Amino acid sequence: MTATSTPPSTSSPYAELKAPTTARRLLTAPTTGPLVALLLACVFFAVSSDQFLTGGNFSLIVQQVMVVGTLAIGQTLIILTAGIDLSCGAVMAFGSIVIAKMAAEGSLPPLVAIALGLVVCGGFGLLNGLLVQKIPLPPFIVTLGMLNVAFALTHIYSEEQTVTNLPGPLTALGQTFPMGHTDITYGSLVTIGLFLLLAYALSSTGWGRHVYALGNSQEAARLNGIRTSRLTIGVYTVAGLLYGVAALLLISRTGVGDPQAGQTDNLDSITAVVLGGTSLFGGRGSVLGTFIGVLIVGVFRNGLQLMGVASIYQTLITGVLVILAVTVDQISRKKAR
């Protein structure tokens, strides 16, 4: 009798080690879902309003989200470490008042006032990081307390007054330049540049890999030689500096120093991060996803405004989107276990 060959077992453990195809990687990428949602929203609003698919409207969307988008970059860094920052909007507002008052009433050169505002916001981030890491306290509690501190300081220092008559350099990023038939603000380019810079830092540097490792497991990161304390403090400080940039963008967009600004921007930044596919439990997500999430928020609000939908329903829809995004994240985490 001749031996008959048997087909290879389909249950071989090596079958699962087969490299995924490019199509499979794209379909399972964390940014794929948010990108599809963004495209579907654009299609829906394009059908609903003739004004949506215009260069001027898309430029307006980017202008409307550039401040929250810059805040969301810092928020992404912190959430990737399994933290959260509820103080970002209030810190930005305080930084904007410091910059505006120092330049308009303190007789400081505009560039010095801007630098001082960045230092103040970075100082808030540094203090948040120290409290989270050195005491340690939960990020939620620390940043909730810091929200109230920054909010109070903003109103005390501004004396409840809007700062006007700002020098030109403070509003320069709000100026536009033509690109085809569309006017683009310089501030929009700054925001996009920051997204690209931090996306590179997270994906292509050792620092970025350490941020992801810290979010996955702080103890495991420490055992692998990562200086987790220094890294955490550094992440919060970088986020604070980004809030300072957002403060300058806020001034350039509004043309004033407004003590009432930023009161809901902390929640808007978290919304953008979550909609972009970054996990609230840390260790998974990307700045690119946050950029898509920011655009989703901007597109929905702009599109609903064009349709004449009241702002309260825009808030309702945004809340539903956040709940859906977190639900999807939870389901995907359970499947990954």
N, C-alpha and C positions, 0 to 999 in steps of 0.2 A: 504494500500500500504506500502510496506517495503522500507525503505530508502536505496538507493544505494550509495555505497561508491565511491567517485571520486578519481582518481589518483592524486598524489601530482603534483602541478604545476611545470613544468620545468623552469618557470620564477622566481622561488623563489629566493630572494636575498641571501639566504644561500647557494645556489648551487655554487656561485662563490667563496665561502670561503673554498671549499674543498681543502685539502692539496695536492699540486702537487706530483706526483709520482717521484720516484728516476730517472726514465728514462727522465721524462720531465725536471727535474732540470738539469740533465746533458746536455740535448739538448739545453737548454736556457742559460747555463753558458757562461759568456763572453770569457772564454778560449777555449770553444769547437771549434769555428770557426778557430782560429789560429792553434789549435792542428791538426785539419783535414787538413788545408793547409800545415802544416809541413810534415805530413805523406804522403800526395799526392806528395809533392815535392821530398821526399826521394824515393818514388816508381818510379817517373819519372826519376830521375838521376841514380837510381840503374839500370834501364833498359837501359839508355843511355850510361853508363860507367861501365866497369868491376871493376874499381878502387874505385868506390864510397863506396860500402859496405865492407869496411875493417876497422879494428880497428885503424890502423895508420891514416887513412883519417879522421875518426871521432875525433880522438885526435887532429889532425891538425885543424879541424874546431873549436873546443873548444879553442885551443890556439889562433886562429885568432880573436875570438870574446871576449876574456876575458877582454881586455881593454875597448872596447866599452860597453861590458856587465856591467862592474862595473860603468861606467859613466851612463848607462841607469837605474841603480838602483836609483841613486840620481835624475835623470831626472823624474823617475816615482813618487817619493815622491813629487816633486814640481808640476808636472802636476796634481796629485790627489788633490792638493789645488787650482786648476784652474789657476796655474801659468805656466811659461815656463822658461827654462834657455838656452840661446844661447851662454853663455860664457864657458860652461863646458870643451870643448876641449882645449880652450886657457888657462884656469886656470890649467888644467892638464899639459899642455906643460910647463907652467911657473914653476909649482911645480916640474916637472922632472928635469928642468935645475937647480933649487935651490938645490935639493938633490944631483945631479951629481957634480955640481961645489963645493959645500961645502965639499963633501967627497973627491973629487979628487984633488981640488986645495986649498980648505980652511983648510985642515988638521984637519977637525972635524972627530970624530969617526963616522963610517957609521950609527949606530943607532941614534946618535944625529942628523945627517944630514937628516935621514928619518923623525924623529920627527919634525924637523924644516919645512920640506916640507909639512907635514900634517897640521901644524899650519898655514902656509902661505895659503894653499888651503882652510882650514876652515875659515880663515880670509876673503877671498874673498866671501865665502858663507854667512858669518855673515854680511858683508857690503851689499851684495845683499838683504838680508832679511830686514835690517834696512831701506834701501832706498825704498823697496817695501811697507813696513808696516808703517813707521814713517812719510814719507813725505806727502802722499804716491805717488809713481810713478808706471806706468804699468810695470809688469815684463818684457815684451818684450823690452821696452826702456832701462830699467836698465841693463838687461843682455846683450843687444846689445852694450851698451856703455862699459860695463865691458869686453866684448870680445875684444874690441879694446885696452883697457888699459892693459889687460893681454898679448895680442899679442905683443904690443909695449915693455912692460917690459921684455918679454922673449928675444926679439932680442937685446935690450939694454944691459941686464945683461949678455947674452951669447956672446956678441960682434960678432954675426952671426957665431960663431964657434961651431962645434960639440964637446961635452966633451967626451973624451975617457979615457982609462986606469982606469976604475972604480974598486974600491975594491970589493972583492968577495961577501960580504953580500948584495950589491946592486943588484947583478944579481942572487942571490940564488934561487929566485922564478922561474927563467927560467930553472932551472935544472930539470931533469926528473928522474922518478923511474919506474921500470917495473911493469906492471899489466897484467899478462898473457903474451901475445906476443906483447903488446902495451906499448909504453912509454908515461907516463902521466907527465905533468909539475906540480910542486907545485903551481904555480900561478893559474892554472885551478881550483885546489881544493879551493884556497882562494876565487875565484870568486863564485864558487858554494856555499861555506859556507856563503858568504855575502848574496846571494839570499835567502838561507834558513833562515838566521837570520832576515832579513828585512821582509820576508814573515810572519814569526811568529809574529814580532812586529806589523805589520799592521792588522793581523787577530785575534790576541789573547791578545792584551793589550789595555788599555784605551787610550793610546797615539795614537794607530793606528785608533781606532774608532773616535777619535777627528779629525784626519787628513781627514777622509772621510766626517765627518760632516762639516768641514771647506770648503771642495771642493764643497759640495752640496749647502751651503748657509752660507756665513760668518756671516751675520746678525743673522740668526737663531741660529748658533753656539754660537755667543756672548750672545744672550738672554737666552741660556740654560746653561750659566755659564762657557763656555769654554774661556780661555784666548787666544783669537785669535791672538793677537799681538805677544805674547811670542811664541805661537805655530808656526806661520809663520816664525819668525826669526829662531827658532830652526830647522825647516825643511830645510831651506836654508843652515844653518850651517852644519847639518848632511850631506847634499848633497855635500857641499864643502869638508868635510873630506873624503867622498867616492871618490871624484876626486883626492885627495891626494893618496889614495890607488891605484887608476888607474895609477897615475904617476909612482909609484913604479913598478907596473906590466909592464908598458911601458918600463921602463929601463931594467927590468929583461928579457923582450922579445927581445929587440934590442941590449942590451949590451952597449948602449951609451946614452948620453943626447943630444937629437936632437931638436934644436930650430924650425925646420920645422914640427915637429910632431903635430898631433891633429887638423889640419886645417879643416877637414871635419867631425871630430868625433862628434861635436855637432849635426849636422844633422843626422848622423848615429844613435846616441842615441835616438833622437826623433822618427826616423823611427822605431826602435825596439819597443819603447813604444807603438806607434800607432798600429803597426802590432800585438802587443800582446793584443789588445782589450781595452787598457786604453783610456778613453774619454779625448779629449783635453779640454773639458769644465769642467773637474774636478769631483770628487766625485764617480767615477766608474772606476774600473780596479784593477789590482793586480800585484805584483812583479812576481808571477808565470807566468802570461801572458806575462810580459816583457821578462822573460827567454825564453819563446817559441818564442817571436818575434825576440830576438837576434839570436836564432838558425835558424829561417827562413832566416834572412839576411845572416848568415854564410853558410847555406846549398845552397842557391841560388848562391852566389858568388863562392863557391867551386865547385859546380856542373857545372856551366857555364864555369869555367876555365878548368875543366876536358874535357868539350866538345869543347874547343878551341874557345869559344865565346869571342870577343874583350871586353875589360873592359868598353868601352863606352856604349855598349849594356847592360852590367850588371847594370850600373847606370840608364839607361833608364827603365829597368824592375823594379828596386827598386822603382823608382819614380811612376810608374804605380801602384805598390802594395800599396804604401802609399795613393794615391788618392782613390783607391778602399776601403782601410780600413777606411778612414775618411768618405767616402760616406756611408758605412754600418753603421758606428756609428751615423751619422745624421739621417738615416732612422729609426734605432732602437729607437733613442730618440723621434722622432715624434710619433712613434707607442705607446711609453710608456706614452705619454701625454693623 
